[in-house]
Amino acid sequence: MRTNCPKCGGPNAPGASICQWCSSELPLPSPYVSAALREYDRSQDALVETGPYHPSHRRFAGRVAAIVLVIAVLVFALLYTAQNGAFNSGSSSGPVPPACAATWTCPVNVSKVVVVSPDNACGMNGAVAGGFMGGPGTQNIASWELPLNGASVPCRVGEVRATPSDFYLTGDLSLNVTSPGIWLEVWITSPANYTGVLTLTVR
């Protein structure tokens, strides 16, 4: 019958006096040990056959599982934000999402905001911002710190128009950028319903 170390739990050969795993002294077997305890311990045999035992193995496995979980969460976050345009030159924000957002049943569902600028005003051509959900009259703001993409200053945003035109725009629809770090903020009021990409044309 194998002797388990009382300190580290590692299995040792019968009659061993020193634990082969942690070098602790092993208790001497009692002559009065029940015969039932002398039965073949299959779980310990399987453990010895599959490799060395050490208490740190369980802690190591726990750490590996935690690292894998963190990596999975980060990958999901990267995919989600990339899909919704968060890693870009702008941002989009608004009120607390309505209850319909939890079930993806909002009448307005903008996947992202994309900027088209034929004359690349302040470097904005191709800029994007995250999408939003809501209902008729819901207001959200899309903002960018100008200039973008290495454009020089001074530069000017002369006008901003929405496609589809059902979206009502207010805010910085005309802006002179005289130095780096000036924010363009466009308030977007939602129509009755819409699903898709919202395009802002900037000139």
Secondary structure as UniProt FT lines:
FT   STRAND          3..4
FT   TURN            6..8
FT   STRAND          11..12
FT   TURN            14..15
FT   TURN            20..22
FT   TURN            31..32
FT   HELIX           35..38
FT   HELIX           42..50
FT   HELIX           56..83
FT   TURN            84..85
FT   STRAND          90..93
FT   HELIX           99..103
FT   STRAND          108..116
FT   TURN            118..119
FT   HELIX           121..123
FT   TURN            125..126
FT   STRAND          128..134
FT   TURN            136..137
FT   STRAND          139..146
FT   TURN            149..150
FT   STRAND          155..157
FT   STRAND          160..163
FT   TURN            165..166
FT   STRAND          168..171
FT   STRAND          175..177
FT   TURN            180..181
FT   STRAND          182..189
FT   STRAND          194..202
//
